[in-house]
Amino acid sequence: MRHVNYLCFFAVFLSSTIGNSQTLSEKIDELIEKKLPNSSIGILIKEADTDKIVYSRNPNKLLSPASGMKLLTAAAALYQLGPDYRFITSLTRKDQNYYIQFTGSPSFTVDNLNSLLLNLKKKNVAIINGNMIIDSSQYQPPFYPSGTSYDDLGWYYAAPDTAAILNENKVTYELTSAKELGGPVKIRAKTLPKALTLENELVTVSKEEEKNHCSMNLEIKPQNTIRLYGCMIQDKNPKLIELAIPNPLLLAQQIIKNVLNENKIKLAGKITTGITPTNSEFIASFHSQPMDRLVTHMLQESDNLYANSITKKLGYSLTRKGTHKEGAYAIKKILSEHTHLDMSQMEIVDGEGTRYNLVTPEQMVVLLSDIYHDQKMKNVFFRALPQAGATGTLKDRMKKTMLENKVYAKTGSMHDISSLSGFLINPHEKTYIFSIIINGVNKPLLKAKSLEEKILQALDEYSLEGGEPTHS
């Protein structure tokens, strides 16, 4: 009887051991089949130090990574401009004219512009006999990537990427619904109260009404005017929204006029636009944070304006043309020189990650592998990437799970697209590089994000069990 028991135990152990060699592959395949069987999914997972493939599924399939594209933008910026590069906004003079030269600093604020202009008072300038000229010529139109959705225009995540950027070219508003259904919605500016003119036609409705019959919409009109119309759900708590400033130059003109008036500096000419002469006299300048800090913000918050401005700056640095097309060209050229990426295996049209961009999971892993094996780049990226359950766009994901603080990755989300590409680190175990790109999600996007996390959880369990790499 004891002999039979030993045989049974050995059979179970052997079965478990054999099954364990296929556990990860089978488990991930099962998760995909269960959660999103009809979606287009590409996955590649490798050991960072050995390049051994742990799991793959359609690794060479071209897919849209959405904001996962910002990984390429960040890498190109750090390779080309360097971690210490700073955007410079300057105030200069030539003859009777004064010039403010904007160069696309994505973190430049209204307060920064005020401080820059106050240098006129410090220099005892009482009258400007010529014009005050705004130079935003480094970046040319269009001021939105070609893949920008029409529905996104007017909202903060589609703020125009002009060279003149103030407070990220957006305004925050607080919306309060009426106590009675059908009543008007009250709107109050939380920032830059005079930057936009709002036409408010929003009405208060029930949750059921909003779900089936109406929505909040906006229309961009001339002179930084936005019409808000449609409905808002009745709620006892105010709602915050952020709207893009359609024409940042108008806001810059407004601020310049106010500062001159407040400091009793007379302007004989007018506030207009133009190009700064090369031999103009320096008065003052404002330097942005260094590029590694800007890249950190871009990746942590998935900030489209930062990505687009950095992309245009890359284009300008190579061709002296600050456009999306030149920026995309620059990203491809820079990364082809500094990494092992195969540019024929991707389509890059902008730096933020609109639908027109296409990459393969394999190429994302190639990029991340190059970063991992470059100590300087690795240090910057591990500080910059969102960390599971802790920072950025992963702050509220994988919290209080076995993945918390172990995953450093860039997220991507857009309509029917979700992606997650980065690193999984097991203390005292192995580091894995992964890219999961999911297109064609016909269910709530949370389903795709849940799948991403389940896959990483399976990988983490597999790693802790010490399994050998298996892939499909």
C-alpha positions as CSV (number, residue, x, y, z in Angstrom):
1,M,0.0,0.0,0.0
2,R,2.9,2.3,0.9
3,H,4.5,1.4,-2.5
4,V,1.3,2.5,-4.3
5,N,1.2,5.8,-2.3
6,Y,4.8,6.5,-3.4
7,L,3.9,5.8,-7.0
8,C,0.9,8.1,-6.8
9,F,3.0,10.9,-5.2
10,F,5.7,10.5,-7.9
11,A,3.1,10.5,-10.7
12,V,1.6,13.7,-9.3
13,F,5.0,15.3,-8.9
14,L,6.1,14.3,-12.4
15,S,2.9,15.6,-13.9
16,S,3.3,18.9,-12.0
17,T,6.9,19.2,-13.2
18,I,6.1,18.5,-16.8
19,G,3.1,20.8,-16.7
20,N,5.2,23.5,-15.1
21,S,7.4,23.8,-18.2
22,Q,4.3,24.8,-20.2
23,T,2.6,26.8,-17.5
24,L,3.5,30.3,-18.6
25,S,2.7,29.8,-22.3
26,E,-0.5,27.9,-21.6
27,K,-1.6,30.4,-18.9
28,I,-1.1,33.4,-21.1
29,D,-2.8,31.8,-24.0
30,E,-5.7,30.8,-21.8
31,L,-6.0,34.4,-20.4
32,I,-6.1,35.8,-23.9
33,E,-8.7,33.3,-25.1
34,K,-10.9,34.0,-22.0
35,K,-10.7,37.8,-22.0
36,L,-10.1,39.1,-25.5
37,P,-10.2,36.3,-28.1
38,N,-11.1,38.5,-31.0
39,S,-8.7,41.4,-30.4
40,S,-5.4,41.8,-32.3
41,I,-2.7,41.1,-29.7
42,G,1.1,41.2,-29.9
43,I,3.4,40.2,-27.0
44,L,7.1,39.6,-26.5
45,I,8.7,38.9,-23.2
46,K,12.5,38.4,-22.8
47,E,15.0,38.0,-20.0
48,A,16.9,41.2,-19.9
49,D,20.3,39.8,-19.3
50,T,20.2,36.7,-21.5
51,D,17.8,37.8,-24.3
52,K,16.1,34.4,-23.9
53,I,12.5,34.6,-25.1
54,V,10.1,33.7,-22.3
55,Y,6.8,34.2,-24.3
56,S,5.9,35.5,-27.7
57,R,2.7,36.0,-29.6
58,N,2.6,37.9,-32.9
59,P,5.9,39.7,-32.0
60,N,6.3,41.1,-35.6
61,K,2.7,42.2,-36.0
62,L,2.3,45.9,-36.7
63,L,0.1,47.4,-34.1
64,S,-0.8,50.9,-32.8
65,P,0.8,51.4,-29.3
66,A,-0.9,54.7,-28.6
67,S,1.1,56.6,-26.0
68,G,3.7,53.7,-25.9
69,M,5.2,55.8,-28.8
70,K,6.5,58.2,-26.2
71,L,9.2,55.7,-25.3
72,L,10.7,56.3,-28.7
73,T,10.3,60.1,-28.4
74,A,12.0,60.0,-24.9
75,A,14.9,57.9,-26.2
76,A,15.5,60.1,-29.2
77,A,15.5,63.3,-27.1
78,L,18.0,61.9,-24.6
79,Y,20.3,60.6,-27.4
80,Q,20.2,63.7,-29.5
81,L,19.7,66.6,-27.1
82,G,21.1,65.0,-23.9
83,P,19.7,64.8,-20.4
84,D,20.9,68.3,-19.5
85,Y,19.4,70.2,-22.5
86,R,17.2,73.1,-21.6
87,F,14.7,75.1,-23.6
88,I,15.5,78.8,-23.5
89,T,12.9,81.6,-23.8
90,S,14.6,84.9,-24.3
91,L,14.0,88.7,-24.2
92,T,16.2,90.7,-26.6
93,R,16.3,94.1,-28.3
94,K,17.2,95.4,-31.7
95,D,17.0,99.1,-32.6
96,Q,13.6,100.3,-31.2
97,N,12.0,96.8,-31.1
98,Y,11.9,94.3,-28.3
99,Y,11.6,90.5,-29.0
100,I,10.3,87.6,-27.0
101,Q,11.6,84.4,-28.5
102,F,9.6,81.3,-27.6
103,T,11.4,78.0,-28.5
104,G,8.7,75.4,-27.5
105,S,9.5,75.0,-23.8
106,P,6.5,72.8,-22.7
107,S,6.9,73.8,-19.0
108,F,6.9,77.5,-19.6
109,T,4.2,79.3,-17.6
110,V,2.4,82.7,-17.4
111,D,4.4,83.5,-14.3
112,N,7.6,82.7,-16.1
113,L,6.6,85.2,-18.9
114,N,5.7,87.8,-16.3
115,S,9.1,87.4,-14.6
116,L,10.9,87.6,-18.0
117,L,9.1,90.9,-18.9
118,L,9.8,92.4,-15.5
119,N,13.4,92.7,-16.6
120,L,12.3,95.7,-18.6
121,K,11.4,97.5,-15.4
122,K,14.7,96.4,-13.8
123,K,16.5,97.9,-16.8
124,N,14.5,101.2,-16.3
125,V,12.7,100.9,-19.6
126,A,9.9,103.4,-19.4
127,I,8.9,103.5,-23.1
128,I,9.3,101.2,-26.0
129,N,9.5,103.3,-29.1
130,G,9.1,100.4,-31.5
131,N,7.1,97.2,-31.4
132,M,7.0,94.3,-28.9
133,I,7.5,91.3,-31.2
134,I,6.6,87.7,-30.3
135,D,8.8,85.2,-32.1
136,S,7.3,81.7,-32.3
137,S,8.9,80.8,-35.6
138,Q,10.8,77.7,-34.5
139,Y,7.6,75.6,-34.8
140,Q,5.5,75.7,-37.9
141,P,1.9,74.5,-38.4
142,P,0.1,72.3,-38.3
143,F,-0.1,72.5,-34.5
144,Y,-1.7,69.1,-34.1
145,P,-0.4,65.7,-35.3
146,S,-2.1,64.5,-38.4
147,G,-3.6,61.6,-36.5
148,T,-5.4,63.7,-34.0
149,S,-9.0,62.8,-33.6
150,Y,-11.5,65.6,-34.4
151,D,-13.3,64.7,-31.2
152,D,-10.2,65.5,-29.2
153,L,-9.8,69.1,-30.5
154,G,-10.4,71.6,-27.8
155,W,-9.6,69.3,-24.9
156,Y,-6.3,69.6,-22.9
157,Y,-4.8,66.4,-24.4
158,A,-4.9,68.0,-27.8
159,A,-3.5,71.4,-26.9
160,P,-1.8,73.1,-29.9
161,D,2.0,72.5,-30.0
162,T,3.0,76.1,-30.9
163,A,6.5,77.3,-29.9
164,A,4.7,79.7,-27.6
165,I,3.5,77.5,-24.7
166,L,1.9,79.0,-21.6
167,N,0.6,76.8,-18.7
168,E,0.6,73.8,-21.2
169,N,-1.8,75.8,-23.3
170,K,-4.8,74.8,-21.2
171,V,-7.2,76.2,-18.7
172,T,-8.9,74.3,-15.8
173,Y,-12.6,74.9,-15.1
174,E,-14.9,73.8,-12.3
175,L,-18.4,72.7,-13.4
176,T,-21.3,72.6,-10.9
177,S,-24.6,70.9,-11.9
178,A,-27.9,72.5,-11.1
179,K,-30.1,71.3,-8.2
180,E,-32.9,70.7,-10.6
181,L,-32.8,68.6,-13.8
182,G,-32.8,70.8,-16.9
183,G,-31.1,73.6,-15.0
184,P,-28.0,75.4,-16.3
185,V,-24.5,74.2,-15.3
186,K,-22.3,76.8,-13.6
187,I,-18.7,77.2,-14.8
188,R,-15.8,78.8,-12.9
189,A,-12.3,79.1,-14.1
190,K,-9.7,77.7,-11.7
191,T,-6.7,78.9,-13.7
192,L,-6.2,81.8,-16.2
193,P,-9.7,83.2,-15.9
194,K,-9.3,85.5,-18.9
195,A,-7.5,83.1,-21.3
196,L,-10.7,81.8,-22.9
197,T,-14.2,83.2,-23.6
198,L,-16.7,80.5,-22.8
199,E,-20.2,80.2,-24.3
200,N,-21.9,78.0,-21.8
201,E,-25.0,76.1,-23.0
202,L,-24.7,73.0,-20.8
203,V,-27.7,71.7,-19.0
204,T,-28.1,69.3,-16.0
205,V,-29.5,65.8,-16.7
206,S,-29.9,62.5,-15.0
207,K,-27.4,59.6,-15.4
208,E,-29.8,57.7,-17.6
209,E,-30.3,60.7,-19.9
210,E,-26.6,61.2,-20.3
211,K,-26.0,57.6,-21.0
212,N,-28.5,57.3,-23.8
213,H,-29.3,60.7,-25.2
214,C,-26.7,63.4,-24.8
215,S,-23.1,64.3,-24.0
216,M,-20.8,67.2,-23.2
217,N,-19.5,68.8,-26.5
218,L,-17.5,71.7,-27.5
219,E,-17.0,74.0,-30.5
220,I,-13.9,76.0,-31.1
221,K,-14.6,79.5,-32.3
222,P,-12.4,82.5,-33.3
223,Q,-10.5,84.6,-30.8
224,N,-10.0,81.9,-28.2
225,T,-13.7,81.4,-27.8
226,I,-15.1,77.9,-26.9
227,R,-18.8,77.0,-26.9
228,L,-19.7,74.3,-24.4
229,Y,-23.0,72.6,-25.2
230,G,-24.9,69.4,-24.4
231,C,-25.3,68.0,-20.9
232,M,-23.7,67.1,-17.6
233,I,-24.8,64.5,-15.1
234,Q,-26.4,65.9,-11.9
235,D,-23.9,65.5,-9.1
236,K,-23.5,67.1,-5.7
237,N,-19.7,67.3,-6.3
238,P,-18.2,69.8,-8.8
239,K,-16.5,68.3,-11.9
240,L,-13.1,69.6,-13.2
241,I,-12.4,69.8,-16.9
242,E,-9.4,71.1,-18.8
243,L,-9.8,72.9,-22.1
244,A,-7.1,73.7,-24.7
245,I,-6.2,77.3,-25.6
246,P,-6.7,77.3,-29.4
247,N,-4.5,80.3,-30.1
248,P,-1.7,80.7,-27.4
249,L,-0.3,83.7,-29.2
250,L,-3.4,85.7,-28.3
251,L,-2.9,84.9,-24.7
252,A,0.8,85.9,-24.9
253,Q,-0.2,89.2,-26.4
254,Q,-2.8,89.7,-23.6
255,I,-0.2,89.0,-20.9
256,I,2.4,91.3,-22.5
257,K,-0.1,94.1,-22.7
258,N,-1.1,93.6,-19.0
259,V,2.5,93.5,-17.7
260,L,3.4,96.7,-19.7
261,N,0.4,98.5,-18.3
262,E,0.9,97.4,-14.7
263,N,4.5,98.5,-14.8
264,K,3.7,101.8,-16.6
265,I,5.8,101.0,-19.6
266,K,4.5,102.8,-22.6
267,L,4.4,101.0,-25.9
268,A,4.5,103.4,-28.9
269,G,4.2,100.6,-31.4
270,K,2.2,97.4,-31.2
271,I,2.4,93.8,-30.0
272,T,2.9,91.7,-33.1
273,T,4.7,88.6,-34.4
274,G,8.1,88.3,-36.2
275,I,11.5,86.8,-36.2
276,T,14.3,87.7,-33.7
277,P,17.4,89.2,-35.5
278,T,20.5,87.2,-35.0
279,N,22.4,90.1,-33.7
280,S,19.8,91.4,-31.2
281,E,20.9,92.6,-27.8
282,F,20.4,90.1,-24.9
283,I,18.3,91.4,-22.0
284,A,17.2,88.3,-20.1
285,S,16.2,84.6,-20.6
286,F,14.4,81.8,-18.8
287,H,15.7,78.2,-18.9
288,S,13.4,75.2,-18.6
289,Q,14.1,72.2,-16.4
290,P,16.7,69.8,-18.0
291,M,15.5,67.3,-20.6
292,D,15.7,64.3,-18.2
293,R,13.1,66.1,-16.0
294,L,10.9,67.0,-19.0
295,V,11.1,63.4,-20.3
296,T,10.1,62.2,-16.8
297,H,7.0,64.3,-16.8
298,M,6.1,63.2,-20.3
299,L,6.4,59.5,-19.5
300,Q,4.8,59.7,-16.0
301,E,1.8,61.8,-17.1
302,S,1.7,60.6,-20.7
303,D,1.7,64.3,-21.7
304,N,0.9,64.8,-25.4
305,L,2.0,68.5,-25.5
306,Y,5.4,67.6,-24.0
307,A,5.8,64.8,-26.5
308,N,4.8,66.9,-29.5
309,S,7.0,69.9,-28.5
310,I,10.0,67.6,-27.9
311,T,9.4,66.0,-31.3
312,K,9.3,69.3,-33.1
313,K,12.5,70.3,-31.3
314,L,14.2,67.2,-32.5
315,G,13.1,68.1,-36.0
316,Y,14.4,71.6,-35.6
317,S,17.7,70.4,-34.2
318,L,18.4,68.3,-37.3
319,T,16.8,70.3,-40.2
320,R,16.0,73.7,-38.7
321,K,12.3,73.0,-39.3
322,G,10.1,72.4,-36.3
323,T,7.3,70.4,-37.8
324,H,5.7,67.0,-37.0
325,K,7.1,65.5,-40.2
326,E,10.6,66.7,-39.6
327,G,10.3,65.5,-36.0
328,A,9.2,62.1,-37.0
329,Y,12.1,62.0,-39.5
330,A,14.5,63.0,-36.7
331,I,13.2,60.3,-34.3
332,K,13.8,57.6,-37.0
333,K,17.2,58.9,-37.9
334,I,18.4,59.3,-34.3
335,L,17.2,55.9,-33.2
336,S,18.6,54.2,-36.2
337,E,22.0,55.6,-35.3
338,H,21.9,54.8,-31.6
339,T,19.9,51.6,-31.3
340,H,19.3,48.3,-33.0
341,L,15.8,49.3,-34.1
342,D,14.7,48.3,-37.6
343,M,12.9,51.3,-39.0
344,S,11.3,49.2,-41.8
345,Q,9.3,47.4,-39.0
346,M,7.5,50.5,-37.9
347,E,5.6,53.6,-39.0
348,I,6.4,56.8,-37.1
349,V,4.4,60.0,-37.9
350,D,4.4,61.8,-34.6
351,G,5.8,61.7,-31.0
352,E,2.7,61.5,-28.9
353,G,1.3,58.2,-30.3
354,T,-1.8,58.9,-32.5
355,R,-3.5,56.0,-34.3
356,Y,-1.3,56.5,-37.4
357,N,1.8,55.2,-35.6
358,L,2.6,51.4,-35.9
359,V,5.2,49.3,-34.2
360,T,5.8,45.7,-33.4
361,P,6.2,44.3,-29.9
362,E,9.6,43.0,-31.0
363,Q,10.9,46.5,-31.9
364,M,9.6,47.9,-28.6
365,V,11.6,45.2,-26.8
366,V,14.7,45.9,-28.9
367,L,14.5,49.6,-27.8
368,L,14.0,48.7,-24.2
369,S,16.9,46.2,-24.3
370,D,19.2,48.8,-25.8
371,I,18.2,51.2,-23.0
372,Y,18.7,48.5,-20.4
373,H,22.2,47.8,-21.5
374,D,23.2,51.5,-21.6
375,Q,23.8,52.4,-17.9
376,K,23.2,56.2,-18.4
377,M,20.0,55.7,-20.3
378,K,18.9,52.9,-17.9
379,N,19.2,55.2,-14.9
380,V,17.2,58.0,-16.6
381,F,14.4,55.6,-17.7
382,F,14.0,53.8,-14.4
383,R,13.5,57.2,-12.8
384,A,11.2,58.4,-15.6
385,L,8.9,55.4,-16.2
386,P,5.7,55.0,-14.2
387,Q,6.0,52.5,-11.4
388,A,3.2,50.0,-10.6
389,G,1.1,51.1,-7.7
390,A,3.4,54.1,-7.0
391,T,3.8,56.8,-9.7
392,G,2.4,58.3,-12.9
393,T,-0.1,56.5,-15.0
394,L,0.5,53.3,-13.1
395,K,-0.1,54.8,-9.7
396,D,-3.5,53.3,-9.3
397,R,-2.7,50.0,-11.2
398,M,-1.4,46.8,-9.6
399,K,-1.7,48.4,-6.2
400,K,-1.5,46.0,-3.3
401,T,-0.7,43.1,-5.6
402,M,2.5,41.1,-6.1
403,L,3.4,43.4,-8.9
404,E,3.4,46.6,-6.9
405,N,6.7,48.5,-7.3
406,K,8.1,45.7,-9.5
407,V,6.8,47.0,-12.9
408,Y,8.3,50.0,-14.6
409,A,6.4,50.6,-17.8
410,K,4.8,53.1,-20.3
411,T,1.1,52.8,-20.8
412,G,-0.9,53.5,-23.9
413,S,-4.6,54.0,-24.2
414,M,-6.9,55.2,-27.0
415,H,-10.4,54.2,-27.9
416,D,-9.9,50.5,-28.7
417,I,-6.2,50.4,-28.0
418,S,-4.2,49.5,-24.9
419,S,-0.5,48.8,-24.5
420,L,2.1,48.3,-21.8
421,S,5.8,48.1,-22.4
422,G,8.6,48.1,-19.9
423,F,10.4,46.1,-17.3
424,L,9.4,43.6,-14.6
425,I,12.0,43.3,-11.8
426,N,11.9,40.5,-9.3
427,P,14.2,41.3,-6.3
428,H,17.1,38.7,-6.3
429,E,15.6,37.1,-9.4
430,K,15.6,38.1,-13.1
431,T,14.6,41.3,-14.9
432,Y,12.2,40.9,-17.8
433,I,11.6,43.2,-20.7
434,F,8.1,43.0,-22.2
435,S,5.8,44.7,-24.7
436,I,2.1,44.0,-24.7
437,I,0.1,45.8,-27.5
438,I,-3.7,45.2,-27.8
439,N,-5.8,46.6,-30.7
440,G,-9.4,46.2,-31.5
441,V,-10.8,46.1,-28.0
442,N,-14.6,45.8,-28.4
443,K,-15.3,45.9,-24.6
444,P,-14.4,48.4,-22.0
445,L,-10.7,49.2,-22.1
446,L,-10.4,48.1,-18.5
447,K,-10.7,44.6,-19.9
448,A,-7.5,45.0,-21.9
449,K,-5.6,46.6,-18.9
450,S,-6.8,43.7,-16.7
451,L,-5.3,41.3,-19.3
452,E,-2.0,43.1,-19.3
453,E,-1.8,42.8,-15.5
454,K,-2.8,39.1,-15.5
455,I,-0.1,38.4,-18.0
456,L,2.5,40.1,-15.8
457,Q,1.2,38.4,-12.8
458,A,1.6,35.0,-14.5
459,L,5.2,36.1,-15.6
460,D,6.0,37.0,-12.0
461,E,4.7,33.7,-10.6
462,Y,6.6,31.8,-13.3
463,S,9.8,33.7,-12.4
464,L,9.5,33.0,-8.7
465,E,8.9,29.3,-9.5
466,G,12.2,29.3,-11.4
467,G,10.7,27.9,-14.6
468,E,12.6,27.6,-17.8
469,P,11.7,29.9,-20.7
470,T,8.8,28.6,-22.9
471,H,7.2,30.5,-25.7
472,S,4.4,30.0,-28.2
